Amino acid sequence: MPYAVDESWDIIVDWLGRHSPVELALIRPPAAEDDIRDAVQSVSTALPNDLLAWWRRADGQAGKGNLLPPLYSPYSIRRALDSRDVWMSAWNGVMEEASADQFAAYVAREDRAPAGSPCKGAWLPTWLPIAGDGGGNDLFVDLRPGPAHGCVRQFLRDDGAGDTACWSSVAAMLAEVADALTQGIPVSGSRIWVDDDGAMSWDSDRSRWSGGGSAPVNVARLRQRYAAFVVEVRSAGFGPPTPGSWSAEWIAAHVARNTELLIAATQAVLADDPAGREQQRAAAWAAQDRTLHRELMASAKRAAANIRYDNSDAMDPTTLDRYAASGLAALADQVEQLGAHLCDLVEPLNRGRPSAHVRIVDAGVTIIDERQGWLGVLNALSARQLPLRTRQLRALR
């Protein structure tokens, strides 16, 4: 049974105050009763008690936050009504161009269907946004009648409303967020992450290993991440792990072996000269030689297929035991040297968009097995993997 809204909100606010004051500072004061009445009048139906209770604790967030997974920020009532007006005019305006009468009949029929029923072709009058991701996608409450009245769904700017509810209610949503913050429980596959500066976000299992894309790697930050990890290993004083967790020796062993694997893949990527390939393709495109451009693209794909990174050996207990046998002091020295070598290799990659076949295994589950932008893997190493392993060491002290 989910917490009541007030209980969940107290848990969330308390956790934010201790772990993410940046996110807490965005939360607005309680909503004005006049604004609540305007919301009721706009949708012409009763609002769920849990939504009203939430608004009476906080009128959304001021600015873009990430309070709701995967990257949604609660709207103020005014912002919610503005977003609803945009969907009603912009989305529905495009849809009704073919036949206004047929579209009006379709909307009227779907608006009488039970809450939670799929509806791709319109924004319905009894849908009310409650949060947005800043990119044109919203969470909304479905206020149509039926047992699912008040369920929380997602509306994507390119695809329309999702076919299934994200949560059965606002209360259920806030209860899951409260548990995710305090117990580390994933919500729809996303886990909470708080940066060192207190900014929070939500990670998928996939994004903790690869950020995708071709954004350049901040090599100075990557060096800092390795240095912080090595300092932590050398601090010693670690206690035994909790059941199911890694020991300090295994954590250090994993980072050492994984860095070796990353170095091997990075050296293969460099041997393939991704920057040179980028220049060749750009020149072919500029010369409007599309045949040559296609040939170069095909060649790059063949080369990338032969460059592989597979982290499974760095997760294998036999490998971890073998590396851990050398002791923490030796592992710290090894990671320091390997990390410096990897960082030296990375800088030339920032000139291009290199790729490799990436296979990621975590907790015995294969979460990535496909061609990926290699810089995305290295960025995730800096932004998530090394800080995560450093925090795991601290938790053992």
C-alpha positions as CSV (number, residue, x, y, z in Angstrom):
1,M,0.0,0.0,0.0
2,P,1.6,3.4,-1.0
3,Y,2.2,6.1,1.5
4,A,-0.3,8.9,1.7
5,V,0.8,12.0,-0.2
6,D,1.8,14.0,2.9
7,E,4.0,11.1,4.2
8,S,5.7,10.6,0.8
9,W,6.3,14.3,0.4
10,D,7.8,14.6,3.9
11,I,10.2,11.8,3.0
12,I,11.2,13.4,-0.3
13,V,11.7,16.8,1.1
14,D,13.8,15.5,4.0
15,W,16.0,13.5,1.7
16,L,16.5,16.4,-0.7
17,G,17.5,18.6,2.2
18,R,20.3,16.1,3.2
19,H,21.4,15.0,-0.3
20,S,20.3,17.5,-3.0
21,P,19.7,21.0,-1.8
22,V,19.9,22.1,-5.4
23,E,16.8,20.2,-6.2
24,L,15.1,21.2,-3.0
25,A,15.6,24.9,-3.7
26,L,13.5,24.6,-6.9
27,I,10.4,23.5,-5.0
28,R,7.7,26.2,-5.0
29,P,5.4,27.1,-2.0
30,P,1.9,25.6,-1.8
31,A,-0.5,26.4,-4.6
32,A,-3.0,29.1,-4.2
33,E,-6.6,28.0,-3.9
34,D,-7.6,30.3,-6.8
35,D,-5.2,28.4,-9.0
36,I,-6.6,25.1,-7.9
37,R,-10.1,26.3,-8.8
38,D,-8.9,27.4,-12.2
39,A,-7.5,23.9,-12.8
40,V,-10.8,22.3,-11.8
41,Q,-12.7,24.7,-14.1
42,S,-10.4,24.0,-17.0
43,V,-10.9,20.3,-17.1
44,S,-14.6,20.5,-16.0
45,T,-14.2,17.5,-13.7
46,A,-13.2,16.7,-10.1
47,L,-9.5,16.4,-9.5
48,P,-8.1,13.4,-7.6
49,N,-7.6,14.0,-3.9
50,D,-4.0,13.0,-4.1
51,L,-3.2,15.6,-6.8
52,L,-4.9,18.3,-4.7
53,A,-3.0,17.2,-1.6
54,W,0.3,17.4,-3.5
55,W,-0.5,20.9,-4.9
56,R,-1.4,22.0,-1.4
57,R,2.2,21.0,-0.3
58,A,4.0,22.4,-3.3
59,D,3.1,24.2,-6.5
60,G,5.6,22.4,-8.7
61,Q,9.1,23.5,-9.2
62,A,10.6,26.9,-10.3
63,G,12.9,26.0,-13.1
64,K,14.1,22.7,-14.6
65,G,14.7,20.0,-12.1
66,N,14.7,16.1,-12.2
67,L,12.5,15.2,-9.3
68,L,10.5,12.6,-11.2
69,P,12.1,9.9,-13.3
70,P,13.5,9.8,-15.8
71,L,13.9,13.6,-16.1
72,Y,10.6,15.3,-15.3
73,S,10.1,18.4,-13.3
74,P,6.7,19.0,-11.6
75,Y,4.7,21.9,-13.1
76,S,3.2,24.8,-11.2
77,I,-0.6,24.9,-11.8
78,R,-0.2,27.9,-14.1
79,R,2.5,26.1,-16.1
80,A,0.3,23.0,-16.3
81,L,-2.6,24.9,-17.7
82,D,-0.4,26.6,-20.2
83,S,1.0,23.3,-21.4
84,R,-2.5,21.9,-21.6
85,D,-3.5,24.9,-23.8
86,V,-0.6,24.2,-26.1
87,W,-1.5,20.5,-26.5
88,M,-5.1,21.4,-27.1
89,S,-4.3,24.0,-29.8
90,A,-1.0,22.8,-31.4
91,W,-1.4,19.0,-31.3
92,N,-5.1,18.9,-31.9
93,G,-4.9,21.7,-34.4
94,V,-2.7,19.6,-36.7
95,M,-4.9,16.5,-36.2
96,E,-8.1,18.2,-37.1
97,E,-6.9,19.7,-40.3
98,A,-8.1,16.7,-42.4
99,S,-11.7,16.8,-41.1
100,A,-12.7,19.0,-38.2
101,D,-16.1,17.3,-37.7
102,Q,-14.6,13.8,-37.7
103,F,-11.9,14.8,-35.3
104,A,-14.4,16.5,-33.0
105,A,-16.4,13.3,-32.9
106,Y,-13.3,11.2,-32.3
107,V,-12.3,13.5,-29.3
108,A,-15.8,13.3,-27.8
109,R,-15.8,9.5,-28.0
110,E,-12.3,9.1,-26.6
111,D,-13.0,11.5,-23.8
112,R,-15.9,9.3,-22.6
113,A,-13.8,6.2,-22.7
114,P,-12.5,4.8,-19.3
115,A,-9.4,6.4,-17.9
116,G,-6.2,4.6,-19.0
117,S,-7.6,3.7,-22.4
118,P,-5.2,4.2,-25.3
119,C,-5.6,7.3,-27.4
120,K,-2.9,8.3,-29.8
121,G,-4.7,10.7,-32.1
122,A,-5.6,13.6,-29.8
123,W,-5.0,15.5,-26.5
124,L,-8.2,15.0,-24.6
125,P,-9.9,17.8,-22.6
126,T,-9.8,15.6,-19.4
127,W,-6.1,15.3,-19.5
128,L,-4.1,17.6,-17.3
129,P,-0.3,17.9,-17.4
130,I,1.6,17.7,-14.1
131,A,5.2,17.7,-15.1
132,G,7.5,18.2,-18.1
133,D,11.0,17.3,-19.2
134,G,11.8,20.6,-20.9
135,G,11.9,18.9,-24.3
136,G,8.3,18.9,-25.2
137,N,7.2,15.7,-23.3
138,D,4.8,15.7,-20.4
139,L,3.4,13.6,-17.6
140,F,-0.3,14.0,-17.2
141,V,-3.2,12.7,-15.1
142,D,-6.0,11.0,-17.0
143,L,-9.2,12.4,-15.5
144,R,-11.6,10.3,-17.6
145,P,-14.1,8.2,-15.5
146,G,-13.5,4.6,-14.4
147,P,-11.3,2.7,-12.0
148,A,-8.1,4.2,-13.4
149,H,-9.3,7.8,-12.9
150,G,-6.2,9.9,-11.9
151,C,-3.6,7.5,-13.3
152,V,-0.3,9.2,-14.5
153,R,0.6,8.7,-18.1
154,Q,3.2,10.1,-20.5
155,F,2.6,12.2,-23.6
156,L,5.5,12.4,-26.1
157,R,5.7,15.3,-28.5
158,D,6.4,12.9,-31.5
159,D,4.3,9.9,-30.5
160,G,1.4,11.1,-28.4
161,A,0.1,9.4,-25.3
162,G,1.7,6.2,-24.1
163,D,-0.6,3.1,-24.2
164,T,-0.1,2.3,-20.5
165,A,0.0,4.2,-17.3
166,C,3.3,5.0,-15.6
167,W,1.7,5.0,-12.2
168,S,-1.8,4.2,-11.0
169,S,-2.1,7.6,-9.2
170,V,-0.1,10.6,-8.1
171,A,0.1,9.0,-4.6
172,A,1.7,5.9,-6.1
173,M,4.1,8.0,-8.1
174,L,5.3,10.0,-5.0
175,A,5.5,6.8,-2.9
176,E,7.8,5.1,-5.5
177,V,10.0,8.2,-5.7
178,A,10.3,8.3,-1.9
179,D,11.4,4.7,-1.8
180,A,13.8,5.3,-4.7
181,L,15.5,8.1,-2.8
182,T,15.7,6.4,0.6
183,Q,16.2,2.8,-0.4
184,G,17.8,2.9,-3.8
185,I,14.9,1.1,-5.4
186,P,14.7,1.6,-9.2
187,V,11.6,3.3,-10.6
188,S,10.7,2.1,-14.1
189,G,14.3,1.0,-14.5
190,S,15.8,4.3,-13.3
191,R,18.0,4.8,-10.2
192,I,18.7,8.0,-8.4
193,W,22.1,9.7,-8.9
194,V,23.3,12.8,-7.1
195,D,26.4,14.6,-8.4
196,D,29.1,15.9,-6.1
197,D,27.5,19.4,-6.4
198,G,24.1,18.1,-5.2
199,A,22.3,18.1,-8.6
200,M,20.2,15.0,-9.0
201,S,19.3,12.9,-12.0
202,W,18.0,9.4,-12.8
203,D,20.1,6.7,-14.5
204,S,19.1,3.6,-16.4
205,D,21.3,0.6,-16.1
206,R,22.4,1.3,-19.6
207,S,23.3,5.0,-19.1
208,R,25.6,4.1,-16.2
209,W,27.8,2.4,-18.7
210,S,27.4,4.4,-21.8
211,G,26.1,7.9,-22.3
212,G,25.9,7.5,-26.1
213,G,26.6,10.2,-28.6
214,S,29.9,11.7,-29.5
215,A,30.4,14.5,-27.0
216,P,34.1,15.1,-26.3
217,V,35.6,13.6,-23.2
218,N,36.8,16.0,-20.5
219,V,40.2,14.4,-20.1
220,A,41.1,16.5,-17.1
221,R,38.0,15.4,-15.3
222,L,38.7,11.8,-16.2
223,R,42.2,12.1,-14.6
224,Q,40.6,13.6,-11.5
225,R,38.1,10.6,-11.3
226,Y,41.0,8.1,-11.4
227,A,43.0,10.1,-8.9
228,A,40.1,10.2,-6.4
229,F,39.5,6.5,-6.8
230,V,43.2,5.7,-6.1
231,V,43.2,8.0,-3.1
232,E,40.3,6.1,-1.7
233,V,41.9,2.7,-2.3
234,R,45.1,3.8,-0.5
235,S,43.1,5.2,2.5
236,A,42.4,1.6,3.5
237,G,40.4,0.8,6.7
238,F,37.7,-1.0,4.8
239,G,35.2,-3.3,6.5
240,P,33.6,-6.5,5.1
241,P,31.0,-6.0,2.4
242,T,27.3,-6.6,3.0
243,P,25.8,-9.8,1.4
244,G,25.7,-9.4,-2.4
245,S,28.2,-6.5,-2.4
246,W,31.8,-6.4,-3.5
247,S,34.8,-6.2,-1.2
248,A,37.2,-3.3,-1.5
249,E,39.7,-5.7,-3.2
250,W,37.1,-6.7,-5.7
251,I,36.1,-3.1,-6.4
252,A,39.8,-2.2,-7.1
253,A,40.3,-5.3,-9.1
254,H,37.3,-4.5,-11.3
255,V,38.5,-1.0,-12.0
256,A,42.0,-2.3,-12.9
257,R,40.8,-5.0,-15.2
258,N,38.1,-2.8,-16.8
259,T,40.6,-0.1,-17.5
260,E,42.8,-2.7,-19.2
261,L,39.9,-3.6,-21.4
262,L,39.1,0.1,-22.1
263,I,42.7,0.7,-23.1
264,A,42.7,-2.2,-25.6
265,A,39.5,-1.0,-27.2
266,T,40.8,2.6,-27.3
267,Q,44.0,1.6,-28.9
268,A,42.0,-0.3,-31.6
269,V,39.9,2.7,-32.2
270,L,42.9,4.9,-32.6
271,A,44.5,2.5,-35.0
272,D,41.4,2.9,-37.1
273,D,42.0,6.7,-37.2
274,P,38.4,7.9,-36.7
275,A,39.4,11.5,-37.1
276,G,40.9,10.8,-40.5
277,R,37.7,8.9,-41.5
278,E,35.6,11.9,-40.4
279,Q,37.7,14.3,-42.5
280,Q,37.3,12.0,-45.5
281,R,33.6,11.7,-45.2
282,A,33.2,15.5,-44.7
283,A,35.3,16.1,-47.9
284,A,33.2,13.6,-49.8
285,W,30.0,15.2,-48.6
286,A,31.2,18.7,-49.5
287,A,32.2,17.5,-53.0
288,Q,28.7,15.9,-53.3
289,D,30.3,12.6,-54.0
290,R,27.6,10.5,-52.4
291,T,28.9,7.2,-53.7
292,L,32.3,7.8,-52.0
293,H,30.5,9.0,-48.9
294,R,28.5,5.8,-48.7
295,E,31.6,3.7,-49.3
296,L,33.4,5.5,-46.5
297,M,30.4,5.0,-44.2
298,A,30.3,1.3,-45.0
299,S,34.1,1.0,-44.4
300,A,33.7,2.7,-41.0
301,K,30.9,0.3,-40.0
302,R,33.0,-2.7,-41.0
303,A,36.0,-1.4,-39.0
304,A,33.8,-0.6,-35.9
305,A,32.4,-4.2,-36.0
306,N,35.9,-5.5,-35.5
307,I,36.6,-3.2,-32.6
308,R,35.0,-4.6,-29.5
309,Y,34.7,-3.8,-25.8
310,D,33.3,-6.5,-23.6
311,N,33.3,-5.8,-19.8
312,S,32.3,-9.4,-18.8
313,D,35.9,-10.4,-17.8
314,A,36.0,-7.4,-15.4
315,M,32.8,-8.7,-13.8
316,D,33.9,-12.3,-13.5
317,P,34.5,-13.6,-9.9
318,T,37.5,-15.7,-11.0
319,T,39.2,-12.7,-12.6
320,L,38.4,-10.5,-9.6
321,D,39.8,-13.0,-7.2
322,R,43.0,-13.3,-9.3
323,Y,43.5,-9.5,-9.4
324,A,42.5,-9.0,-5.8
325,A,45.2,-11.4,-4.6
326,S,47.9,-8.8,-5.3
327,G,46.4,-6.6,-2.5
328,L,45.0,-3.1,-2.3
329,A,48.4,-1.3,-2.3
330,A,49.5,-3.0,-5.6
331,L,46.0,-2.5,-7.1
332,A,46.1,1.2,-6.3
333,D,49.5,1.5,-8.1
334,Q,48.1,-0.5,-11.1
335,V,45.0,1.6,-11.4
336,E,47.0,4.8,-11.2
337,Q,49.3,3.7,-14.0
338,L,46.5,2.3,-16.2
339,G,44.3,5.3,-15.7
340,A,47.1,7.7,-16.7
341,H,47.7,5.6,-19.8
342,L,44.0,5.6,-20.8
343,C,43.8,9.3,-20.3
344,D,46.8,9.9,-22.6
345,L,45.1,7.9,-25.3
346,V,41.7,9.6,-25.1
347,E,42.6,13.2,-26.2
348,P,43.1,12.3,-29.9
349,L,39.6,10.7,-30.0
350,N,37.9,14.0,-29.3
351,R,38.5,15.0,-32.9
352,G,36.2,12.4,-34.4
353,R,33.1,10.3,-33.7
354,P,34.7,6.8,-33.1
355,S,32.5,3.8,-32.5
356,A,32.9,0.2,-31.4
357,H,30.8,-2.9,-30.7
358,V,30.1,-2.6,-27.0
359,R,28.9,-5.5,-24.8
360,I,28.1,-4.6,-21.2
361,V,27.2,-7.2,-18.5
362,D,26.1,-6.1,-15.1
363,A,24.8,-8.4,-12.3
364,G,24.7,-11.2,-14.8
365,V,22.5,-9.4,-17.2
366,T,23.6,-8.2,-20.7
367,I,22.3,-4.6,-20.9
368,I,24.2,-3.5,-24.0
369,D,25.3,-5.6,-27.0
370,E,25.6,-3.3,-30.1
371,R,27.6,-0.7,-31.9
372,Q,28.0,2.4,-29.7
373,G,29.7,5.7,-29.9
374,W,33.0,5.1,-28.0
375,L,33.2,8.5,-26.5
376,G,29.9,7.8,-24.8
377,V,31.4,4.8,-23.0
378,L,34.4,6.9,-21.9
379,N,32.1,9.7,-20.7
380,A,30.1,7.3,-18.7
381,L,33.3,6.0,-17.2
382,S,34.1,9.5,-16.0
383,A,30.6,10.6,-15.0
384,R,29.3,7.4,-13.4
385,Q,31.5,4.3,-13.2
386,L,34.6,5.8,-11.4
387,P,32.5,7.9,-9.0
388,L,30.2,4.9,-8.3
389,R,33.2,2.7,-7.5
390,T,34.7,5.4,-5.3
391,R,31.4,5.7,-3.4
392,Q,31.2,1.9,-3.0
393,L,34.7,2.0,-1.3
394,R,33.6,4.8,1.0
395,A,30.5,2.8,2.0
396,L,32.8,0.0,3.2
397,R,34.8,2.3,5.6
